[in-house]
């Protein structure tokens, strides 16, 4: 990373154990892309006054050349995020997937789905069970129906 990892805690005390886990997960991202220019992680306790049922939100802002990847999930939808380490895991897993997608696109490894060939029927010869299809490029393509229809 060109800029050092930034970790911020909101509405909660700073935790060296949580910061160490974030540093581990951020270091793992380098395996997927070595061109990360900056990474900022914000850990927020959404209900700091509660004794139980505190929900944590982890936001990851990652910058790579040509793109900024931002991941942050609403903890109200994820009650598993009562554990800060689960919230960190989920945020970094989502970041990794987006980073992998960006890296594949940058390398040109993205699968392109080809459009099936298409055209229109130019001529039918029903007595011979065949005909010609006019392709979108203007070529006539011969086709033959292999089975006889029973009438």
N, C-alpha and C positions, 0 to 999 in steps of 0.2 A: 504494500500500500504506500502511496506517495505521502498521504497524510496519516498521522497516527490514529488508531481507533479511539473514538470518543464514546464514553459511556455516561449517561445522565440518569439520575434517579429522581422521580417526582412523587411527592406525597408519601415518602417513605425514607427510612434511614439508608445510608449507603451501606452496602454489604460487599465485603471483599470476596466472599464465596460466590455470590451471584456474578460479580464482575469477572472473576476467574473463569467461570463457566462461559460467559459471553466471549471472553478472549479466546477460549478453546474453539468455540463454534465459529468465530470470525476467522480464525486461522485455518479452519477446515475449508472455508470458501475459496481460499487461494488455490486449492487443488483443482477447482473447476474453472477458475479464471485468474490468470496471473496479472491482469491489467486493471485490477481494482484500484481506483484513485483515492477513494475515501469511504469510510464506514462510520456511521453514527448510530448508536443504539440508545433508545430511551425506554426505561422500565418505569411503569407508572402503576401505583396502587389506586384503583378506582374508588374504593370506599375505605379510606384510611382510619376512620373512627370505629369501624366494626372490629370486634374481637374475632369473630368467625365469619366465614363467607366473604373474605376480601378477595376481590378479583384483580388480577394483574393484566396489564396491557403492555406488550412489548412491540415497539416500533423499530424497524430497521430501515435506515436510509443508506443505500449503497450506490456509489457512483462508479461507472465504468465509461470509457470513451464512447461518446455518442448516446448514452442512456443513463437514466437514473431509475433505480429499482427501489420502490418503497413498499414495505409490507407492514401492515398494522391491522390487527383483528379486533373486533369489538368483543370484549370479554363477556358481555351479557349473553352472547350466543354460545359461549364455550365455558360451561361451568367447571370444566377440567382446569381452567386457568386460575383456580383458587390456589394452585401450586405454581409458584413463580418459575420453577424449572420446567414445568410442562409448557408454560407460556413461551419461554425462551426456545424450547425445542420446536414448538409449532411455528414460531416466527422464523427461525433459521431454516427449517425444512422448506417452508414456502419460498424464502429468499433463494435457497439453493436451486429449487426447481426453476424459478424465473431466471436465475443466472445461467443455468445450463441451457435453457431455451435461447437466451440472448447469445450465448457463445456459439451454439449450433447455427443460428441465423447469421452471425458474423462470419463464420467459416463457410457458409453456403451449404451446410449439411442438412438443411431442412428439406423434407420430402415434399415434392410438388406433385400434386395429383393431376395426372394428365387427363384432359378431356377426351372422352371416347370419340373416335371418328364418327362423323355424321354426314349425312347428305340427303338428297331427295331422289325419289325414283324418277328416272328420266324416261325409260321405255320399259314396257312389260310385253313379254311374248308368252302369253298364257298357254298356247298350244304346245310350247316346248318347255314349259315350267322354268323359264329363265327371264332375265331382264338386265337392265343397266341402271346403276345408281350414279347420279351426278354428285361428285364430292364437292366440298367447300372450296377446293383448289381448282375446280373446273374439269377434273378428269372424270371420264366415264369408267365405272368399275362393273365388270360382268359378275352376275350372280346366278346361281342355279339352285332351284328348290330340289332337294334330293328325294323327297318322299312324294309319292302320288297321293292326292287327296281322294277320298272315297265319297262319292256323292250319292 
